[in-house]
Amino acid sequence: MSFKKSVFFLLFLCLGYSGIASYIYIPMADGKQKDHLKAYGITYWVLEKGAEAYWLLNYEGGSFAFEHTPIFEKECKIRGISYKVIPNAQFASLRQEISNPELNQEVIKLEKPPKIAVYTPDVNSRGERVQPWDDAVTMVLTYAEIPYESIYDRDVMEDKLAEYDWLHLHHEDFSGQYGKFYASYHNKPWYRDNVAKMESLAKSLGFKKVSQLKLAVVKKIREYVGAGGFMFAMCSATDTYDLALAAEGTDICHQVFDGDPMAPNAHRSLDFSNTFAFTDFQIIRNHLEYETSSIDNRKRKITPEQDYFTLFEFSAKWDPIPTMLTQNHTTTVKGFMGQTTAFDKHYVKPEVLILGENKSINEARYIHGTLGNGTWTFYGGHDPEDYRHLVNDPETDLSLHPNSPGYRLILNNVLFPAAKKKKRKT
């Protein structure tokens, strides 16, 4: 074969290959996706395999796409995800359409799956949960088949956070008051066992009190975020995190929690310059009251049927991070309660970005901010598909809620660290 013919033959092969090259497109619009939650899991899995993926912000509910291979398509079928195989030319045309500056859409390349840590107490010797409640994040990670590792106070104090890209804070009480469960549960075996275990752990790590250990932990986490980590918290881990930071150097615990009286002027000694999200809040001093501070919106008067919050719309091209965090197939998400349900907007710092709110009762449900090179997100409530989840209630079966908008918000946070980083423009 002559050189000229060889060139034409190779060109023909290349053109032919480009014509048949294709992408797997995963629609995320309402009614177009059988399992929204597992769609995040397949995207994470593709990244684990070393391939790139694309997040199409504000396009059909925040859809995903990645290069087609028989293995990837087979996995979509196994996981029961709705998908389409589209030609390379069609995907290129779609990207061109999204690039239109008049459209509030953007294509974000996802490059590397974040290594995930969940800050949660260990299980006991029988493999049972130490505390009698579950955690929405670990449930949805398991359902979506996204791997994670569990860490706790000893790991944090031994500087193991640096091994992870993304950290979730389990429903912890970082103020050292054991969730203010004293009135209802202090005689229960699980409560007494938890107190004994935490006091022993604190002592083994060189602290006289559990509250002192928890303060050291939140400061380590603050360092982690400032160095570029991504932190996500739900329920009581949100407001008590800031409470611990604000109360540094002040004893805010009643003696039933730590053996000695609260500082006389504890409510006047808070330093709000230390906190992530909240300011000017008050301590709830009554040890029999099931609240740690005034951050949680205790004034909410709303029925379950009326309890919804609305997601804000951000500019996909100028504000890609909040846009990623609010991707959904609906802008209205049903509310759900928790030990910390929602944040009274009077106490939210002005620089904090509110991602979701119930304006009628002046509460923020979903907020976000930056610290140094990292970010944090707080999400109020316990379980997006169980309105009033109580102690010892069974876990939610997510196979009954594969299209949950509330759980999608959690998975947005899990996936967005995989994106090629763009700082929010001001």
C-alpha positions in Angstrom: 0.0 0.0 0.0 1.4 3.4 -1.0 2.0 6.1 1.7 -0.8 8.2 0.2 -3.3 5.3 0.4 -2.2 4.5 4.0 -2.9 8.1 5.1 -6.3 8.0 3.5 -7.0 4.6 5.1 -6.1 5.9 8.6 -8.1 9.0 8.1 -11.1 6.9 7.1 -10.7 4.8 10.2 -10.5 7.9 12.5 -13.6 9.4 10.9 -15.4 6.2 11.1 -14.5 5.8 14.8 -15.6 9.3 15.7 -18.9 8.7 14.0 -19.6 5.6 16.1 -18.1 7.0 19.4 -20.9 7.7 21.9 -21.8 8.8 25.4 -24.1 7.5 28.1 -26.5 10.2 29.0 -28.3 10.0 32.4 -31.3 12.3 32.5 -32.2 13.6 35.9 -35.5 15.5 35.2 -38.7 14.6 37.0 -40.3 11.5 35.4 -37.2 10.7 33.3 -35.1 8.9 35.9 -36.1 5.7 37.6 -33.5 6.0 40.4 -32.0 9.5 40.9 -30.0 8.3 43.9 -28.2 5.4 42.1 -27.4 7.8 39.2 -25.0 9.5 41.6 -23.5 6.2 42.5 -22.9 5.1 38.9 -21.2 8.5 38.1 -18.9 8.1 41.1 -18.2 4.5 40.0 -17.2 5.7 36.5 -14.8 8.2 38.1 -13.3 5.4 40.2 -12.6 3.5 37.0 -10.4 6.4 35.8 -12.9 7.9 33.3 -14.2 11.4 33.2 -17.8 12.4 33.7 -19.8 15.5 33.0 -22.4 17.2 35.2 -24.9 19.2 33.1 -26.0 21.8 35.5 -29.6 22.9 35.2 -30.0 20.7 32.1 -32.9 18.2 32.6 -32.6 18.3 36.4 -28.8 18.2 36.5 -28.1 15.3 34.3 -24.8 13.3 33.9 -22.9 12.0 31.0 -19.8 9.9 30.4 -18.1 8.1 27.5 -19.9 4.9 26.5 -18.3 1.5 27.0 -20.0 -1.9 27.2 -18.9 -2.2 30.8 -20.4 1.2 31.8 -23.7 0.4 30.0 -23.9 -3.0 31.7 -23.5 -1.4 35.1 -26.3 1.1 34.3 -28.6 -1.8 33.6 -27.5 -3.7 36.7 -28.2 -0.7 38.9 -31.6 0.0 37.3 -30.7 3.5 36.1 -32.5 5.3 33.2 -30.0 6.2 30.5 -29.6 6.8 26.8 -26.7 6.1 24.5 -26.1 9.2 22.3 -23.6 9.7 19.4 -20.5 11.8 20.0 -21.8 14.5 17.6 -25.1 14.8 19.6 -23.2 15.2 22.9 -21.0 17.8 21.3 -24.1 19.7 20.1 -25.6 19.4 23.5 -22.5 21.0 25.1 -22.6 23.7 22.5 -26.2 24.5 23.3 -25.4 24.7 27.0 -22.5 27.1 26.4 -25.0 29.7 25.2 -24.4 32.7 27.6 -28.2 33.4 27.6 -28.9 30.0 29.2 -28.5 29.4 32.9 -26.7 26.1 32.3 -23.1 24.8 32.5 -21.1 21.7 31.8 -18.9 20.7 34.7 -16.2 18.1 34.2 -15.9 15.6 37.0 -12.3 14.3 37.3 -11.5 12.4 40.5 -13.8 10.7 43.0 -13.4 12.2 46.5 -12.3 9.9 49.3 -15.1 10.0 51.9 -15.0 9.9 55.6 -18.0 9.8 58.0 -17.4 11.0 61.5 -19.4 8.5 63.5 -19.1 6.5 66.8 -17.9 2.9 66.5 -20.2 0.0 66.6 -20.1 -2.3 69.6 -18.7 -5.8 69.8 -22.0 -7.2 68.4 -21.8 -5.0 65.4 -24.7 -2.9 66.6 -24.9 0.9 66.5 -23.6 2.6 69.7 -26.4 5.2 69.5 -30.0 4.2 68.8 -30.5 6.3 65.6 -29.3 6.0 62.0 -27.7 8.5 59.7 -29.2 9.7 56.4 -25.7 10.1 54.8 -24.5 6.6 55.5 -27.8 5.2 54.4 -27.8 7.0 51.0 -24.1 6.3 50.4 -24.8 2.6 51.0 -27.9 2.7 48.8 -26.0 4.6 46.0 -23.1 2.2 46.4 -20.6 5.0 47.1 -17.7 3.8 49.4 -16.9 5.6 52.6 -14.8 5.0 55.7 -15.8 5.7 59.3 -13.6 7.8 61.6 -14.1 9.2 65.1 -12.4 11.3 67.7 -9.2 9.3 68.0 -8.7 9.4 64.3 -9.3 13.1 64.2 -6.8 13.8 67.0 -4.3 11.6 65.3 -4.5 13.9 62.2 -6.1 11.3 59.9 -8.5 13.8 58.3 -5.8 14.7 55.8 -6.3 11.3 54.2 -9.8 12.3 53.0 -11.3 14.8 50.6 -14.9 14.9 52.1 -16.0 14.7 55.6 -19.6 14.2 57.0 -20.3 14.9 60.6 -22.7 12.3 62.1 -25.5 13.6 64.4 -23.0 14.6 67.1 -23.4 17.0 70.0 -20.1 18.8 69.9 -21.0 20.8 73.0 -20.4 17.8 75.3 -24.0 17.6 76.5 -24.9 14.2 74.9 -27.6 15.7 72.7 -29.5 17.1 75.7 -31.2 13.7 76.0 -30.8 13.8 79.8 -34.5 14.4 80.7 -35.9 11.5 78.6 -33.1 9.0 78.4 -30.5 9.4 81.2 -31.6 6.1 82.8 -31.5 4.1 79.5 -28.6 1.7 79.1 -27.6 3.1 75.8 -27.3 6.6 77.2 -25.3 5.5 80.3 -23.0 3.3 78.1 -22.4 6.3 75.7 -21.5 8.6 78.6 -19.1 6.0 80.1 -17.5 5.3 76.7 -17.0 9.0 75.9 -15.6 9.8 79.3 -13.1 7.0 78.9 -12.2 8.1 75.4 -11.6 11.7 76.5 -9.4 10.5 79.4 -7.4 8.3 77.1 -6.7 11.2 74.8 -5.6 13.4 77.6 -8.7 15.5 78.3 -10.5 15.9 81.6 -13.9 16.4 80.1 -15.8 15.2 77.0 -16.6 18.9 76.1 -12.8 19.6 76.0 -12.3 16.7 73.7 -15.1 17.8 71.4 -13.7 21.3 71.2 -10.3 19.9 70.2 -12.1 17.8 67.5 -14.0 20.8 66.0 -10.8 22.8 65.9 -9.1 20.0 64.0 -12.0 19.9 61.6 -11.7 23.7 61.2 -8.1 23.3 60.2 -9.1 20.5 57.8 -11.6 22.8 56.1 -9.2 25.7 56.0 -6.6 23.6 54.3 -9.0 22.6 51.5 -11.3 20.0 52.9 -15.0 19.7 52.2 -17.2 19.3 55.3 -20.9 18.5 55.4 -23.1 18.3 58.5 -26.7 17.5 59.3 -29.0 17.8 62.3 -27.4 18.5 65.7 -23.8 18.4 64.2 -24.6 21.8 62.6 -25.5 24.1 65.5 -23.4 22.3 68.1 -20.3 22.6 66.0 -20.6 26.4 66.0 -21.6 26.4 69.7 -18.5 24.5 70.6 -16.3 27.0 68.7 -18.1 30.0 70.2 -17.8 28.7 73.8 -14.0 28.0 73.7 -12.7 28.6 77.2 -16.1 28.7 78.8 -17.9 25.9 80.6 -21.4 25.8 79.1 -22.4 22.4 80.5 -24.7 21.8 83.4 -23.1 19.6 86.1 -25.2 16.6 85.1 -23.1 16.4 82.0 -19.6 17.1 83.3 -19.7 17.0 87.1 -19.3 20.7 87.8 -21.5 23.8 87.4 -21.8 25.9 84.2 -19.7 29.1 84.2 -21.9 31.9 85.8 -21.6 34.2 82.8 -21.4 31.6 80.1 -24.2 33.2 78.0 -22.1 36.4 77.9 -18.8 34.8 77.0 -19.5 33.4 73.5 -17.1 34.5 70.8 -18.9 34.5 67.5 -15.8 35.4 65.5 -14.8 31.7 65.8 -18.0 30.3 64.2 -18.7 29.1 60.7 -22.3 30.0 60.2 -24.1 31.5 63.2 -23.8 34.6 65.4 -25.5 36.3 68.3 -27.3 33.1 69.5 -28.0 32.2 73.1 -27.2 29.1 75.1 -30.2 27.1 76.4 -29.1 26.7 80.0 -31.9 24.3 81.2 -30.4 20.8 81.2 -33.9 19.3 80.9 -34.7 21.2 77.7 -34.1 19.3 74.4 -32.1 22.2 72.8 -28.5 23.5 73.1 -29.0 27.0 71.7 -31.4 29.4 70.0 -30.1 28.5 66.5 -32.7 25.8 65.9 -35.9 27.5 64.9 -38.1 26.6 67.9 -40.8 29.1 66.9 -41.9 27.2 63.8 -45.6 26.6 63.7 -46.3 24.6 60.6 -48.1 21.3 59.8 -46.3 18.4 58.1 -48.5 18.9 55.1 -47.3 22.5 54.7 -43.7 22.0 55.6 -41.7 22.6 52.5 -38.6 24.6 51.7 -37.5 26.2 48.4 -34.1 25.9 46.7 -32.5 29.1 45.4 -31.5 29.3 41.8 -27.9 30.4 41.1 -26.0 31.3 38.0 -24.5 28.0 36.7 -21.8 29.8 34.8 -20.8 32.3 37.5 -21.7 30.4 40.7 -21.1 26.7 39.8 -20.6 25.5 43.4 -24.0 26.6 44.8 -25.5 25.5 41.5 -24.1 22.0 41.9 -25.3 21.9 45.5 -28.9 22.7 44.6 -29.3 20.5 41.5 -32.7 18.7 41.7 -35.7 17.7 39.7 -37.8 20.1 41.8 -37.2 23.5 43.4 -39.6 22.7 46.3 -38.4 20.0 48.8 -40.6 18.7 51.6 -39.4 19.5 55.1 -38.4 17.0 57.8 -37.6 17.3 61.5 -34.6 16.5 63.5 -32.8 17.3 66.8 -31.9 20.5 64.8 -34.6 21.0 62.2 -33.8 24.4 60.7 -31.9 27.5 61.4 -33.5 30.7 62.6 -32.3 33.3 60.0 -31.8 35.9 62.7 -28.7 34.0 63.8 -27.3 33.2 60.3 -24.2 35.3 59.5 -24.7 37.7 56.6 -21.9 36.3 54.5 -23.4 32.7 54.7 -25.0 31.5 51.4 -28.6 30.3 52.0 -29.3 27.5 49.5 -32.8 26.6 50.7 -35.3 28.3 53.0 -38.8 28.5 54.2 -39.4 32.2 53.9 -42.9 32.1 55.5 -41.4 31.2 58.9 -38.0 32.9 58.4 -35.8 29.8 58.5 -32.9 28.5 56.5 -32.8 24.8 55.9 -29.7 24.4 53.8 -26.6 26.8 54.0 -23.1 26.9 52.7 -19.9 28.8 53.2 -16.2 28.8 52.6 -13.2 28.9 55.0 -9.7 29.3 53.6 -9.3 26.8 50.8 -12.3 24.6 51.8 -16.0 24.7 52.1 -18.7 23.6 54.5 -22.4 22.9 54.2 -25.1 22.6 56.9 -28.4 20.8 56.2 -31.1 20.9 58.9 -33.1 17.8 59.9 -32.5 14.1 60.3 -34.1 12.0 57.6 -35.5 13.6 54.4 -38.0 10.7 54.0 -39.1 10.3 57.6 -40.8 13.5 58.8 -40.4 12.9 62.6 -37.7 10.2 63.0 -37.6 9.2 66.7 -35.0 7.4 68.8 -35.0 3.6 68.0 -37.1 4.1 64.8 -36.1 1.7 62.0 -34.0 2.9 59.1 -35.7 4.3 56.0 -35.8 1.9 53.1 -34.4 4.0 50.3 -35.5 1.5 47.6 -39.0 3.0 48.4 -37.7 6.5 47.8 -35.3 6.3 44.8 -36.3 9.8 43.5 -36.1 11.6 46.9 -35.3 15.3 46.3 -34.1 15.7 49.9 -31.6 12.9 49.6 -30.4 14.3 46.3 -29.1 17.3 48.1 -26.9 15.1 50.2 -25.5 13.4 47.1 -24.9 16.8 45.5 -22.5 17.5 48.3 -20.8 14.1 48.0 -20.1 14.5 44.3 -19.2 18.2 43.9 -15.6 17.8 45.2 -15.0 15.7 42.1 -15.5 18.8 39.9 -12.7 20.8 38.4 -12.5 23.6 40.9 -13.8 27.1 40.2 -14.0 29.7 42.8 -17.2 31.6 43.3 -17.1 35.0 41.7 -18.2 38.1 43.6 
